[in-house]
Amino acid sequence: MPTWILWLSPVPLSGLAAVLWNTWTSRDRGAAQAKESVEQYARFLKAMDAPDPARDLAATRLRKCPGAR
């Protein structure tokens, strides 16, 4: 097999993968059930309210830095 085929094969394969991914993500999923939507939103809010150690560490470092705003 010629080596140029091996070098150029990622180009059409990545294009094909992009088309397939776009087709999959834009499919019709139907109407969501109200109870499931409310439960998912409640889970989302709980995750957003959870403490974030990385954010807390960054805030601590900014307070210690004399040149920080």
C-alpha positions, 0 to 999 in steps of 0.5 A: 500500500502506498504511504501517501494513502496512509498519510492522506486517509485521516482527511476524509475519515475526519470529515466522515466522522464530523458528518456522522457526529453532526447527524447524531447530535441533530437527531429528533429526540422527541418531547421530554417528560416534564418530571424528567426535565424537572429532576434533571434541572434539580440535579443541575442546580445541585451540581452548580451549588456544590463547592468547587475546590479549584475555584476556592484555591484560585481565590485564595491565591489571588488574595495572597498576591499583592498585585491582584485586583 
